[in-house]
C-alpha cells in the first residue's frame, strides 16, 4: 500500500475533508483502490462513496459483479450506488465500439454521481500496466507528445492513485489481505485492441526485449509529462502575445518572414484552435501544418478543415473560426442596426463604440491628421442618420474628391479581406453610404476639410473600454 499512499501524497490527489467518488467494478484493480482509500482515510480523513456501473453486456456475470461490489462496500461501511447502463444500445446509437461506448457511459455516470452527491474528485483504478498499454496504443495509432504522456495521476477531477503500481503487485496486495476479486471474462478475449496489447504485445516485449518494458514505458510517459509542462509554459507566454480570442473565433498574429521555432508555431495553432472553440477530435498534425502553410500565402486564402473549422489568411496573421451553419447564415443576414448618438455607447461585434459632436474650429488639425486606426473624425454637416451595422447589398464608399463610388464588396476584394470575414466587419454608415469601414478606410465624402463646421468623432474600444 505504501506506493499507493505515496502517489496520493506526492501528487496531492486527496486533501483533508474532500469528497471522493470511487469507480469500483469488482476487478482486482478497483478492489485494491477501494481498500487503499479506506485505509488512507484513517490517515487523512475524507468522505468516500462508491459507484458501480453495470454495463448490461455480460448477463448474469455482470449482475454478479454488481452484487459482489455492493456486498464489499457494505462490509467496509462505504455507501455504494449501482447504476445500470445499456452499453450495446448506446454503442449502436452513437456508432461506437462496445469498448468506446462503455468508457463514455461510465465516465458520464461517474460525473453525474459526483455532482449528485456534491463530491470533489473521481478515483479510478488505472495501474502502471494500463499506462504502458495506453502509451503503446497511442504511439501505434500515431500521436504527438501529448499522446505520449499517457494518463496523469491528477487530471482535472479524475485521480489515479494506482497509476505507478504494477498489476502483479496489486494482486499480491489482495492475496496478502485474503481479499477476493472478480474477473471480467471479456478481459480474457483478444477481440479488443487493449486486450491484445495487454495479453500479447506487452508480454512479448517483456520476454524478448526487456523484462521491465512496462515499467520503462510508464517512466518515459512521466518524463514526457514533465517536459510537456515546461513546453506548455513557454507556449502560453507566446500565446498571450500572439493569440487573441475574438467573438468569432481566434486570431494568430504571424508575419510571412516569422522565424519562430516550428514546434512553437504548431502549438500556437493548437492554442488558437482551442480559443476559437473548434473541436480538436478530428484535427491532426496534417491539419495543423495546413493551417501554418497559410503563413506563406496571400491574404484571403483559406482552408476548410474537419469539424467545420475554417482558417483564413489575413494581412496580419491567420483567423481561425468555426464556419457558419445555415441557421447562423440566415441570422447573419438579419443585420442589427445601432443608431450612433452623441454621449451614448453601443456594444456590437465585440467592441464598444462611442461618438461625440465636435466643432471643427476647436479641433487642432494635427489631431485630425494623426487620428488612430480605431478613432476617426467624420464630416457630419450633412449627416443626419448615422448608424453602426454590418454590410448590406448596395453598400458603397466614395473613393475620390469627384464623388466617384466603389461598391463595398469590390473594395473588400481589392483589400484582400477574406470572404469569411466580410459579413463580420462593422460599418459606420448613413443609408447605403459607408462612412467608415472600421479598421480600414473612411469614405472620401466623410473626410474633414476646413469648410466643415461640425465633426463626428467616433471611437472604437474593446468591450472592457480599453483602446483597441
Secondary structure, DSSP 8 states (H G I E B T S, - for coil): -HHHHHHHHHTT---TT-EEEEE--SSHHHHHHHHHHHHHHHHS--EEEEEEEE-SSSTHHHHHHHHHHHHHHHHHT-EEEEEE--HHHHHHHHT--HHHHHHHHHHHHHHHHHHHHT-SEEE----HHHHHHHHHHHHHH---HHHHT---SEETTEE-TTTTS-HHHHHHHHHHHT------GGGG-SSSHHHHIIIIIHHHHHHHT-TTHHHHHHHHHHHHHHHHHHHHHHHHHHHHHHEEE-SSEEEEE--TT----HHHHHHHHHHHHHHTT---TT--HHHHHHHHHGGGS-TT-EEEETTTEEEEE-SSEEEEEE---HHHHHHHHS---EE--TT--EEETTEEEEEEEEEGGGS-HHHHHT--TTEEEEE-TT--S-EEE---TT-EEE-STT--EEEHHHHHHHTT--HHHHTT--EEEETTEEEEETTS-B-GGG---TT--EEEEEEEEETTS-B-
